[in-house]
Amino acid sequence: MQRRQFLSLSAGVVFMEAPLPVQPPTPSIPLEKPKLLPPDGIPVAEEVRRELSIATEWGNLRREIEEKPNLKRYLPDVEVYYKAVEWSVQFGEIFSEKEIEVARNLLKTARERAEALRQGKTPWLEQAGNVVLGYQSRIDGSVQPYGLVIPSEYRKGDKPRRLDFFLHGRGEKLTELAFIAQRERSAGEFVPEGAFVLHPYGRFCNANRFAGEVDLFEALADVKSRFPIDENRIVVRGFSMGGAACWQFAVHHAGLWVAAAPGAGFAESPEYTRAFAEGKTPPPWYEQKLWHLYDATDYALNLANCPTVAYSGELDKQKQAADRMSDAMAKEGLTLTHIIGPKTEHKYHPDSKKEINAFIDTAVAKGRNPLPDTVRFTTWTLRYPTLLWVTVQGLGSHWERAKVEATFANGAVTAKTENITSISFTRPDIRTVVLDGKSLPYASRYVREPKSGQWRVAKKDEKLPGKHPGLQGPIDDAFMEPFLFVEGNNNYGNDALRNWVSHRYYWALEGWRRTFRGDAPRTDIRYLTDEQRRTNNLILWGDPESNTEIKRILPKLPLRWNTKEVQIGNHKFPANRYVPVLIYPSPYAPNRYVVLNSGYTFIEFSAASNAQHAPKLPDWAIIDMTVPGVINTPGKVAMAGFFDEQWRFVPQKG
């Protein structure tokens, strides 16, 4: 896992000279190695490795095009091909002899595109049908591919057209190499006449969660920058793992789609994962609360604003997803259109596809209404604060249900709310607002007084609540925005912590590459700049002795930590056995985090069911470093909990 400097230039990160270790450090306690994805590939002959190892060639192209701003915009279209070949060789991700030939073909395309780009040409954008494009992610600076079907009727200068997403199913070997080859040869399951079809990679095999979720919107933004897209005719579809992803996009972002069509998949955690099955230890209380992040059943009300047609095979076990969503919608007074393929297992029935298309085409013909007179909206976290013209700015309590039902008539909005402390309405034609019975003039934001419970207009320049949209935790939330790993030195307060951090840090880097297909941006504390502090979520590794940045911000955290003990609230722990991990608002920027000693928290479940791709730790935790676990788990959780809505420590409760 050697570092490639040229891959990181665009991220603006200064790296240390030493490469990552090829193997993780030797553990001081017994550890079990988990299953990892992608799996190990086949042995590849040395002459083939040399033939396909093109890191220098790739780096030279990047440096050359970086000096030509008018061409730089198209560089990711070439880089995704280089990356697919280079990573498959470098990380042992070739799984058959046929893939060697695939790699050769992709390398040929990379070189053809590179030569055309040097000449200022982009012929791949001038063809109809299947094309693979790329963008550079703002999260980690990586290049990510997506497939696009360009309709044969499209001509430059056309009016905006319909776009359909199709989210792919689980593929444990679906590396960039396999994905690009697949998208070059196949237009996919549904190809509506005259429409663009966008196939996101979703950063591999994570059910479009976290960085995989951001991938869809980054790919969409890239397509919009190239082609005219009708924002009122965007459809989201998916099947199997992609069906699960479609459910969560449909409920979390219901106001964006003209229609949604999930097929199979899963829609909730407890039943699908059999979390409470006999003989199993139920997840801890905070993990159960965190199911509310991605469980689509909890957000079923939002489908009142999004026409949705579900599909299941009659014999498919994953029919369970639509059944549970149907139940959840019924509780909200909604009815799910559920098409069932007769005597069909895990695939689409031909007749059912016709019914699905008829439903979707009817919705597309009508078009999305961005300003409906009624909005029914629920959320459990400010990660998902908006539906159409309603935005929740503050909650009474995270991970408890918040709800708003708002209607518009004759220039007035009338709204009823639950568990909401700050809210905004963005229709351009509002004159007055009635909030929970109180009449108020129209304003940009409203705030509920904590003592009286009465609503008022927010004062000019009044700050948002402590936890507000984009700054609400938990730890995994830090990896949905630009982040930077910051390494300390080797002067730890004790040897146990040095060993623990070395393992956690290694697996955070390795896990990011495997699960989200990027090189995690990182730097040494000696090279950290003020600009990087302002523009990144800082992921700080070490302790106050080894990492001066931790020492610098420690007075601003609800934590005390020295060589003798760790203290949170009134709870004290010996520093030679326990280590804190947490997320907290950055002191350097209003909408950035600092994180102590943690990558994403479900690393050990990355190869398991995609329903397990959910946060395993809340806002903070105290970890016992001496308790054995699997090779990339933190150890035993001694205490854990959520900060309150003002980011204050509150006693642990379950």
ROVOTOR-231411 format. One line per field, with one value per residue (C-alpha): residue in one letter; y, x, z. Coordinates in nm, 3 decimals, always signed. Layout:
// ROVOTOR-231411
residu = [A;...] .
y = [Y;...] .
x = [X;...] .
z = [Z;...] .
This chain:
// ROVOTOR-231411
residu = [M;Q;R;R;Q;F;L;S;L;S;A;G;V;V;F;M;E;A;P;L;P;V;Q;P;P;T;P;S;I;P;L;E;K;P;K;L;L;P;P;D;G;I;P;V;A;E;E;V;R;R;E;L;S;I;A;T;E;W;G;N;L;R;R;E;I;E;E;K;P;N;L;K;R;Y;L;P;D;V;E;V;Y;Y;K;A;V;E;W;S;V;Q;F;G;E;I;F;S;E;K;E;I;E;V;A;R;N;L;L;K;T;A;R;E;R;A;E;A;L;R;Q;G;K;T;P;W;L;E;Q;A;G;N;V;V;L;G;Y;Q;S;R;I;D;G;S;V;Q;P;Y;G;L;V;I;P;S;E;Y;R;K;G;D;K;P;R;R;L;D;F;F;L;H;G;R;G;E;K;L;T;E;L;A;F;I;A;Q;R;E;R;S;A;G;E;F;V;P;E;G;A;F;V;L;H;P;Y;G;R;F;C;N;A;N;R;F;A;G;E;V;D;L;F;E;A;L;A;D;V;K;S;R;F;P;I;D;E;N;R;I;V;V;R;G;F;S;M;G;G;A;A;C;W;Q;F;A;V;H;H;A;G;L;W;V;A;A;A;P;G;A;G;F;A;E;S;P;E;Y;T;R;A;F;A;E;G;K;T;P;P;P;W;Y;E;Q;K;L;W;H;L;Y;D;A;T;D;Y;A;L;N;L;A;N;C;P;T;V;A;Y;S;G;E;L;D;K;Q;K;Q;A;A;D;R;M;S;D;A;M;A;K;E;G;L;T;L;T;H;I;I;G;P;K;T;E;H;K;Y;H;P;D;S;K;K;E;I;N;A;F;I;D;T;A;V;A;K;G;R;N;P;L;P;D;T;V;R;F;T;T;W;T;L;R;Y;P;T;L;L;W;V;T;V;Q;G;L;G;S;H;W;E;R;A;K;V;E;A;T;F;A;N;G;A;V;T;A;K;T;E;N;I;T;S;I;S;F;T;R;P;D;I;R;T;V;V;L;D;G;K;S;L;P;Y;A;S;R;Y;V;R;E;P;K;S;G;Q;W;R;V;A;K;K;D;E;K;L;P;G;K;H;P;G;L;Q;G;P;I;D;D;A;F;M;E;P;F;L;F;V;E;G;N;N;N;Y;G;N;D;A;L;R;N;W;V;S;H;R;Y;Y;W;A;L;E;G;W;R;R;T;F;R;G;D;A;P;R;T;D;I;R;Y;L;T;D;E;Q;R;R;T;N;N;L;I;L;W;G;D;P;E;S;N;T;E;I;K;R;I;L;P;K;L;P;L;R;W;N;T;K;E;V;Q;I;G;N;H;K;F;P;A;N;R;Y;V;P;V;L;I;Y;P;S;P;Y;A;P;N;R;Y;V;V;L;N;S;G;Y;T;F;I;E;F;S;A;A;S;N;A;Q;H;A;P;K;L;P;D;W;A;I;I;D;M;T;V;P;G;V;I;N;T;P;G;K;V;A;M;A;G;F;F;D;E;Q;W;R;F;V;P;Q;K;G] .
y = [+0.000;+0.253;+0.616;+0.791;+1.159;+1.259;+1.127;+1.377;+1.700;+1.818;+1.757;+2.012;+1.775;+1.757;+1.400;+1.251;+1.083;+0.734;+0.510;+0.320;-0.016;-0.307;-0.501;-0.365;-0.342;-0.653;-0.645;-0.670;-0.848;-1.141;-1.022;-1.194;-1.090;-1.013;-1.079;-0.790;-0.658;-0.667;-1.021;-1.124;-1.158;-1.421;-1.424;-1.210;-1.276;-1.018;-0.928;-0.856;-0.643;-0.441;-0.407;-0.275;-0.065;+0.284;+0.506;+0.717;+0.756;+0.861;+1.108;+1.266;+1.320;+1.483;+1.723;+1.812;+1.879;+2.063;+2.336;+2.365;+2.491;+2.468;+2.090;+2.011;+1.983;+1.666;+1.502;+1.274;+1.117;+0.982;+0.922;+0.683;+0.446;+0.478;+0.428;+0.117;-0.048;+0.078;-0.015;-0.358;-0.439;-0.256;-0.397;-0.747;-0.691;-0.892;-1.189;-1.384;-1.418;-1.243;-0.934;-0.906;-0.857;-0.614;-0.416;-0.405;-0.274;-0.008;+0.099;+0.135;+0.361;+0.561;+0.628;+0.717;+0.963;+1.105;+1.171;+1.332;+1.551;+1.669;+1.789;+1.966;+1.713;+1.508;+1.270;+1.047;+1.328;+1.345;+0.996;+0.861;+0.547;+0.417;+0.632;+0.625;+0.962;+1.076;+1.351;+1.451;+1.417;+1.708;+1.464;+1.312;+1.439;+1.094;+1.040;+0.839;+0.688;+0.680;+0.540;+0.752;+0.656;+0.950;+0.936;+0.904;+1.195;+1.434;+1.724;+1.996;+2.291;+2.074;+2.170;+2.001;+1.629;+1.365;+1.177;+0.838;+0.704;+0.330;+0.212;-0.115;-0.428;-0.583;-0.698;-0.801;-0.789;-0.481;-0.279;+0.017;-0.227;-0.441;-0.144;+0.046;-0.264;-0.330;+0.023;+0.028;-0.278;-0.244;+0.036;-0.126;-0.263;+0.045;+0.281;+0.524;+0.676;+1.021;+1.018;+1.024;+0.727;+0.775;+0.470;+0.585;+0.370;+0.466;+0.407;+0.030;-0.188;+0.017;+0.058;+0.425;+0.518;+0.795;+0.874;+0.643;+0.869;+1.182;+1.006;+1.020;+1.395;+1.461;+1.251;+1.435;+1.773;+1.661;+1.551;+1.880;+2.070;+1.887;+1.823;+1.995;+1.809;+1.882;+1.911;+1.840;+1.506;+1.315;+0.954;+0.736;+0.357;+0.061;-0.311;-0.542;-0.346;-0.066;-0.108;-0.048;+0.260;+0.375;+0.349;+0.572;+0.829;+0.833;+0.907;+1.129;+1.345;+1.301;+1.654;+1.604;+1.323;+1.315;+0.947;+0.661;+0.291;+0.070;-0.301;-0.561;-0.457;-0.376;-0.084;-0.120;-0.272;-0.469;-0.723;-0.751;-0.808;-1.028;-0.809;-0.947;-1.310;-1.575;-1.638;-1.304;-1.019;-0.709;-0.405;-0.142;+0.127;+0.396;+0.175;+0.112;+0.487;+0.530;+0.300;+0.613;+0.756;+0.522;+0.315;+0.417;+0.296;+0.578;+0.836;+0.679;+0.996;+1.179;+0.963;+1.169;+1.409;+1.152;+0.913;+0.569;+0.229;-0.069;-0.399;-0.746;-1.094;-1.310;-1.565;-1.316;-1.298;-0.930;-0.869;-0.802;-0.447;-0.336;-0.516;-0.324;+0.005;-0.062;-0.112;+0.207;+0.410;+0.276;+0.414;+0.757;+0.715;+0.643;+0.355;+0.205;+0.092;-0.251;-0.452;-0.821;-1.039;-1.369;-1.681;-1.473;-1.480;-1.211;-1.045;-0.833;-1.002;-0.874;-0.785;-0.608;-0.390;-0.265;-0.176;+0.002;+0.201;+0.301;+0.435;+0.625;+0.764;+0.899;+1.081;+1.214;+1.346;+1.540;+1.659;+1.732;+2.017;+2.202;+2.415;+2.192;+2.346;+2.073;+1.936;+1.644;+1.592;+1.386;+1.349;+1.213;+1.403;+1.733;+1.544;+1.533;+1.870;+1.969;+1.870;+2.105;+2.447;+2.338;+2.325;+2.222;+2.414;+2.278;+1.978;+1.939;+1.610;+1.416;+1.058;+1.126;+1.180;+1.536;+1.617;+1.913;+1.935;+2.262;+2.395;+2.707;+2.908;+3.274;+3.382;+3.212;+2.903;+2.711;+2.454;+2.208;+2.080;+1.818;+1.810;+2.115;+2.426;+2.620;+2.618;+2.801;+2.824;+2.922;+2.969;+3.301;+3.387;+3.372;+3.678;+3.535;+3.219;+3.046;+2.818;+2.584;+2.836;+3.153;+3.411;+3.565;+3.786;+3.614;+3.590;+3.391;+3.176;+3.105;+2.997;+2.830;+2.974;+2.688;+2.801;+2.916;+2.691;+2.988;+3.062;+3.393;+3.544;+3.481;+3.792;+3.940;+3.751;+3.513;+3.202;+2.864;+2.614;+2.422;+2.115;+2.237;+2.098;+1.963;+1.981;+1.726;+1.408;+1.117;+1.033;+0.890;+1.222;+1.369;+1.155;+1.306;+1.633;+1.712;+1.554;+1.527;+1.269;+1.443;+1.224;+1.306;+1.193;+0.890;+1.059;+0.891;+0.905;+0.523;+0.221;+0.075;+0.385;+0.392;+0.036;+0.096;+0.412;+0.246;-0.027;+0.201;+0.444;+0.173;+0.021;+0.361;+0.424;+0.071;+0.068;+0.393;+0.261;-0.068;+0.056;+0.401;+0.362;+0.661;+0.749;+0.915;+1.260;+1.281;+1.496;+1.518;+1.760;+1.947;+2.043;+2.123;+2.470;+2.720;+2.681;+2.306;+2.371;+2.595;+2.375;+2.020;+1.802;+1.726;+1.362;+1.378;+1.069;+1.029;+1.192;+1.536;+1.422;+1.293;+1.530;+1.901;+1.972;+1.762;+1.950;+2.280;+2.219;+2.015;+2.318;+2.363;+2.002;+1.857;+1.630;+1.625;+1.410;+1.384;+1.110;+0.984;+0.989;+1.057;+1.242;+1.308;+1.459;+1.318;+0.989;+0.922;+0.645;+0.548;+0.681;+0.371;+0.159;+0.385;+0.619;+0.869;+0.887;+1.165;+1.417;+1.786;+2.122;+2.256;+2.570;+2.682;+2.685;+2.711;+2.404;+2.169;+1.897;+1.766;+1.392;+1.208;+0.869;+0.728;+0.655;+0.549;+0.323;+0.016;-0.093;-0.446;-0.483;-0.355;-0.704;-0.811;-0.734;-0.380;-0.328;-0.329;-0.022;+0.199;+0.392;+0.172;+0.458;+0.779;+1.124;+1.002;+0.684;+0.571;+0.261;-0.003;-0.071;-0.392;-0.599;-0.818;-0.779;-0.828;-0.668;-0.344;-0.288;-0.034;-0.265;-0.273;+0.033;+0.133;+0.429;+0.602;+0.858;+1.161;+1.523;+1.729;+1.981;+2.240;+1.992;+1.954;+1.632;+1.461;+1.151;+0.819;+0.669;+0.369] .
x = [+0.000;+0.259;+0.161;+0.143;+0.225;+0.060;-0.276;-0.277;-0.173;-0.528;-0.618;-0.358;-0.211;+0.153;+0.259;+0.539;+0.821;+0.769;+0.519;+0.247;+0.355;+0.267;+0.143;-0.015;+0.204;+0.240;-0.034;+0.043;-0.288;-0.455;-0.659;-0.888;-0.856;-1.195;-1.314;-1.220;-1.352;-1.245;-1.110;-0.759;-0.712;-0.526;-0.145;-0.033;+0.291;+0.563;+0.582;+0.206;+0.244;+0.515;+0.302;+0.003;+0.184;+0.143;+0.177;+0.451;+0.258;-0.051;+0.145;+0.309;-0.031;-0.170;+0.122;+0.095;-0.280;-0.265;-0.080;-0.367;-0.673;-0.901;-0.837;-0.814;-1.192;-1.183;-0.883;-1.095;-1.246;-0.899;-0.787;-1.070;-0.932;-0.575;-0.691;-0.892;-0.584;-0.327;-0.525;-0.618;-0.248;-0.109;-0.357;-0.399;-0.755;-0.746;-0.978;-0.953;-0.739;-1.017;-0.969;-0.610;-0.742;-1.002;-0.720;-0.532;-0.841;-0.904;-0.540;-0.572;-0.875;-0.688;-0.403;-0.637;-0.826;-0.500;-0.366;-0.693;-0.698;-0.343;-0.477;-0.767;-1.026;-1.289;-1.437;-1.593;-1.841;-1.956;-2.106;-2.448;-2.493;-2.273;-1.988;-1.781;-1.694;-1.526;-1.519;-1.285;-1.445;-1.436;-1.427;-1.083;-0.958;-1.001;-1.124;-1.446;-1.615;-1.978;-2.158;-2.383;-2.618;-2.648;-2.972;-2.930;-3.171;-2.956;-2.796;-2.583;-2.804;-3.111;-3.361;-3.320;-3.396;-3.512;-3.247;-3.286;-3.047;-2.999;-2.816;-2.626;-2.649;-2.389;-2.070;-1.781;-1.544;-1.695;-1.375;-1.335;-1.199;-1.514;-1.752;-1.609;-1.608;-1.970;-2.082;-1.906;-2.096;-2.438;-2.693;-2.862;-3.200;-3.405;-3.328;-3.619;-3.643;-3.488;-3.355;-3.008;-2.937;-2.678;-2.515;-2.321;-2.033;-2.130;-1.770;-1.796;-2.006;-2.156;-2.524;-2.456;-2.403;-2.175;-1.922;-2.127;-2.426;-2.227;-2.107;-2.455;-2.481;-2.126;-2.189;-2.518;-2.347;-2.083;-2.347;-2.536;-2.216;-2.194;-2.552;-2.893;-3.087;-3.449;-3.445;-3.818;-3.777;-3.511;-3.597;-3.413;-3.418;-3.216;-3.229;-3.102;-2.834;-2.926;-3.288;-3.185;-2.995;-3.299;-3.519;-3.285;-3.248;-3.625;-3.707;-3.410;-3.426;-3.791;-3.826;-3.563;-3.722;-4.016;-4.049;-3.864;-3.860;-3.679;-3.653;-3.584;-3.303;-3.362;-3.529;-3.457;-3.200;-3.349;-3.555;-3.332;-3.015;-3.201;-3.052;-3.280;-3.282;-3.263;-2.907;-2.775;-2.655;-2.854;-2.652;-2.586;-2.847;-2.656;-2.616;-2.989;-3.050;-2.815;-3.029;-3.243;-2.977;-3.042;-3.353;-3.598;-3.901;-3.841;-3.882;-4.183;-4.392;-4.167;-4.297;-4.616;-4.411;-4.253;-4.445;-4.295;-4.341;-4.175;-4.094;-4.039;-4.021;-4.294;-4.033;-3.759;-3.663;-3.589;-3.959;-3.940;-3.815;-4.128;-4.351;-4.196;-4.211;-4.575;-4.645;-4.458;-4.639;-4.977;-4.912;-4.878;-5.199;-5.009;-5.042;-4.739;-4.774;-4.605;-4.565;-4.489;-4.334;-4.527;-4.327;-4.010;-3.703;-3.433;-3.481;-3.728;-4.025;-4.071;-4.437;-4.355;-4.101;-4.377;-4.594;-4.306;-4.226;-4.591;-4.601;-4.273;-4.358;-4.689;-4.508;-4.243;-4.508;-4.662;-4.324;-4.206;-4.379;-4.108;-4.370;-4.658;-4.914;-4.861;-4.534;-4.527;-4.178;-4.006;-3.641;-3.435;-3.114;-3.007;-2.797;-3.133;-3.296;-3.481;-3.785;-3.886;-3.952;-3.920;-3.584;-3.542;-3.252;-3.260;-3.399;-3.515;-3.327;-3.136;-3.235;-3.589;-3.851;-3.905;-4.204;-4.356;-4.675;-4.697;-4.965;-4.970;-5.275;-5.336;-4.981;-4.979;-4.796;-4.963;-4.736;-4.750;-4.420;-4.280;-3.928;-3.818;-3.650;-3.561;-3.716;-3.717;-3.962;-3.833;-4.136;-4.105;-4.474;-4.506;-4.637;-4.724;-4.657;-4.865;-4.638;-4.809;-5.091;-4.880;-4.901;-4.572;-4.453;-4.254;-3.884;-3.581;-3.586;-3.790;-3.673;-3.864;-3.794;-3.679;-3.867;-4.201;-4.203;-4.328;-4.202;-4.042;-3.858;-3.484;-3.285;-3.059;-2.726;-2.855;-2.638;-2.777;-2.820;-2.516;-2.612;-2.733;-2.749;-2.409;-2.273;-2.463;-2.249;-2.204;-1.836;-1.904;-2.052;-1.701;-1.633;-1.909;-1.717;-1.350;-1.135;-0.768;-0.588;-0.327;-0.046;+0.153;+0.502;+0.610;+0.625;+0.321;+0.230;+0.241;+0.326;-0.025;-0.163;+0.117;+0.035;-0.340;-0.318;-0.084;-0.341;-0.644;-0.469;-0.349;-0.696;-0.862;-0.643;-0.679;-1.052;-1.108;-0.925;-1.114;-1.462;-1.468;-1.201;-0.987;-0.656;-0.747;-0.580;-0.322;-0.040;+0.212;+0.142;+0.461;+0.308;-0.049;-0.149;-0.412;-0.584;-0.615;-0.754;-1.025;-1.126;-1.116;-1.262;-0.944;-0.901;-0.637;-0.436;-0.242;-0.262;-0.170;+0.191;+0.235;+0.007;+0.040;-0.289;-0.475;-0.295;-0.383;-0.759;-0.801;-0.915;-1.205;-1.325;-1.553;-1.265;-0.958;-0.662;-0.309;-0.051;-0.228;-0.599;-0.883;-1.184;-1.524;-1.789;-1.721;-1.589;-1.217;-1.015;-0.645;-0.468;-0.251;-0.560;-0.830;-0.843;-1.113;-1.262;-1.505;-1.637;-1.676;-1.715;-1.384;-1.253;-1.119;-1.429;-1.804;-1.908;-1.614;-1.535;-1.240;-1.230;-1.002;-0.858;-1.127;-1.197;-1.546;-1.678;-1.809;-1.475;-1.505;-1.850;-1.746;-1.757;-2.074;-2.430;-2.461;-2.732;-2.442;-2.290;-2.420;-2.252;-2.128;-2.025;-2.212;-2.056;-1.802;-1.669;-1.408;-1.228;-1.052;-0.737;-0.650;-0.952;-0.888;-1.109;-1.088;-0.789;-0.962;-1.205;-1.125;-1.161;-1.421;-1.643;-1.630;-1.867;-2.026;-2.292;-2.419;-2.349;-2.664;-2.799;-2.549;-2.258;-2.238;-2.157;-2.457;-2.446;-2.461;-2.807;-2.936] .
z = [+0.000;-0.113;-0.129;-0.466;-0.430;-0.758;-0.642;-0.360;-0.525;-0.577;-0.215;-0.106;+0.149;+0.250;+0.322;+0.524;+0.337;+0.485;+0.302;+0.478;+0.614;+0.389;+0.693;+1.011;+1.322;+1.534;+1.800;+2.168;+2.241;+2.059;+1.764;+1.516;+1.150;+0.992;+0.640;+0.414;+0.084;-0.188;-0.133;-0.236;-0.610;-0.811;-0.848;-1.141;-1.329;-1.275;-1.643;-1.640;-1.328;-1.499;-1.812;-1.616;-1.354;-1.493;-1.186;-1.343;-1.668;-1.474;-1.264;-1.569;-1.731;-1.418;-1.388;-1.755;-1.750;-1.416;-1.609;-1.860;-1.668;-1.971;-1.990;-1.618;-1.592;-1.809;-1.642;-1.415;-1.729;-1.804;-1.447;-1.360;-1.623;-1.498;-1.140;-1.230;-1.379;-1.129;-0.818;-0.950;-0.989;-0.687;-0.437;-0.576;-0.701;-1.024;-0.973;-1.300;-1.611;-1.805;-1.591;-1.708;-2.059;-1.924;-1.763;-2.093;-2.272;-2.008;-2.022;-2.398;-2.348;-2.084;-2.325;-2.610;-2.391;-2.254;-2.603;-2.712;-2.402;-2.470;-2.805;-2.635;-2.754;-2.567;-2.826;-2.557;-2.484;-2.845;-2.864;-2.775;-2.568;-2.287;-2.161;-1.841;-1.688;-1.369;-1.113;-0.832;-0.490;-0.252;+0.040;-0.016;-0.354;-0.510;-0.864;-0.884;-1.191;-1.296;-1.596;-1.813;-2.095;-2.337;-2.536;-2.913;-2.961;-2.757;-2.938;-2.787;-2.699;-2.634;-2.368;-2.027;-2.027;-1.781;-1.585;-1.415;-1.154;-1.127;-0.813;-0.848;-0.637;-0.411;-0.580;-0.356;-0.656;-0.819;-0.821;-1.055;-1.315;-1.315;-1.280;-1.577;-1.797;-1.699;-1.772;-2.109;-2.233;-2.065;-2.061;-1.762;-1.658;-1.754;-2.043;-2.088;-2.433;-2.455;-2.096;-1.950;-1.723;-1.451;-1.288;-0.977;-0.860;-0.506;-0.397;-0.435;-0.204;+0.079;-0.020;-0.103;+0.260;+0.391;+0.115;-0.107;-0.049;-0.130;-0.446;-0.598;-0.555;-0.673;-0.983;-1.042;-1.009;-1.259;-1.512;-1.468;-1.547;-1.882;-1.997;-1.961;-1.689;-1.598;-1.218;-1.206;-1.383;-1.192;-1.104;-0.852;-0.895;-0.769;-0.708;-0.431;-0.245;-0.485;-0.378;-0.018;-0.133;-0.331;-0.021;+0.180;-0.100;-0.149;+0.215;+0.307;-0.006;-0.103;-0.239;-0.509;-0.710;-0.946;-0.849;-0.680;-0.769;-0.516;-0.589;-0.316;-0.077;+0.289;+0.463;+0.835;+1.070;+1.362;+1.168;+0.861;+1.065;+1.318;+1.589;+1.860;+1.749;+2.018;+2.125;+1.992;+2.212;+2.116;+2.005;+2.273;+2.327;+2.137;+1.829;+1.830;+1.843;+1.547;+1.335;+1.296;+1.063;+0.770;+0.853;+0.580;+0.778;+1.028;+0.749;+0.573;+0.617;+0.370;+0.085;+0.102;-0.109;-0.345;-0.576;-0.504;-0.664;-0.497;-0.665;-0.519;-0.659;-0.504;-0.392;-0.298;+0.070;+0.016;-0.038;+0.335;+0.262;+0.077;+0.327;+0.618;+0.425;+0.343;+0.714;+0.806;+0.542;+0.650;+0.999;+0.835;+0.636;+0.314;+0.070;-0.105;-0.465;-0.451;-0.771;-0.714;-0.982;-0.988;-0.897;-0.923;-0.701;-0.685;-1.024;-1.222;-1.387;-1.747;-1.696;-1.370;-1.546;-1.775;-1.476;-1.302;-1.615;-1.658;-1.300;-1.341;-1.685;-1.553;-1.272;-1.512;-1.751;-1.464;-1.333;-0.980;-0.800;-0.602;-0.424;-0.317;-0.084;+0.177;+0.313;+0.558;+0.690;+0.955;+1.054;+1.340;+1.273;+1.123;+0.870;+0.686;+0.767;+0.449;+0.248;-0.034;+0.123;+0.488;+0.668;+1.031;+1.188;+1.544;+1.733;+2.088;+2.103;+1.840;+1.759;+1.875;+1.608;+1.482;+1.268;+1.086;+0.885;+0.695;+0.459;+0.245;+0.145;+0.059;+0.145;+0.486;+0.613;+0.895;+1.060;+1.348;+1.486;+1.723;+1.873;+1.672;+1.817;+1.502;+1.155;+0.820;+0.531;+0.187;-0.037;-0.221;-0.174;+0.207;+0.395;+0.737;+0.938;+1.204;+1.407;+1.654;+1.682;+1.712;+1.432;+1.322;+1.037;+0.766;+0.852;+0.744;+1.059;+1.372;+1.716;+1.999;+2.344;+2.570;+2.881;+2.742;+2.437;+2.231;+1.882;+1.788;+1.494;+1.512;+1.585;+1.322;+1.318;+1.586;+1.575;+1.482;+1.765;+1.886;+1.685;+1.349;+0.995;+0.897;+1.252;+1.456;+1.478;+1.526;+1.461;+1.113;+1.001;+0.981;+0.674;+0.459;+0.419;+0.343;+0.614;+0.696;+0.911;+1.127;+1.259;+1.571;+1.671;+1.872;+2.214;+2.366;+2.730;+2.745;+2.528;+2.533;+2.365;+2.107;+2.006;+2.005;+1.792;+1.542;+1.481;+1.467;+1.236;+0.999;+0.971;+0.930;+0.625;+0.492;+0.561;+0.376;+0.070;+0.070;+0.159;-0.001;-0.271;-0.195;-0.033;+0.297;+0.297;+0.573;+0.696;+0.976;+1.259;+1.160;+0.825;+0.928;+0.800;+0.913;+0.576;+0.633;+0.981;+0.835;+0.543;+0.681;+0.949;+1.143;+1.242;+1.515;+1.607;+1.928;+2.270;+2.407;+2.440;+2.085;+1.894;+1.968;+1.791;+2.048;+2.324;+2.158;+2.136;+2.456;+2.664;+2.421;+2.452;+2.726;+2.817;+3.038;+2.936;+3.068;+3.117;+3.429;+3.350;+3.110;+3.249;+3.091;+3.316;+3.662;+3.523;+3.547;+3.379;+3.397;+3.087;+3.054;+2.985;+2.842;+2.542;+2.437;+2.089;+2.004;+1.755;+1.843;+1.665;+1.541;+1.709;+1.370;+1.149;+1.220;+1.017;+1.067;+1.321;+1.514;+1.578;+1.818;+1.721;+1.495;+1.133;+1.035;+1.309;+1.124;+0.973;+1.111;+0.949;+0.604;+0.451;+0.630;+0.527;+0.393;+0.653;+0.903;+0.736;+1.013;+1.295;+1.579;+1.810;+1.906;+1.966;+2.221;+2.378;+2.628;+2.501;+2.708;+2.505;+2.688;+2.584;+2.277;+1.975;+1.602;+1.435;+1.346;+1.633;+1.901;+2.202;+2.477;+2.509;+2.876;+2.832;+2.536;+2.469;+2.282;+2.357;+2.407;+2.156;+2.278;+2.250;+2.627;+2.810;+2.965;+3.188;+3.008;+2.981;+2.792] .
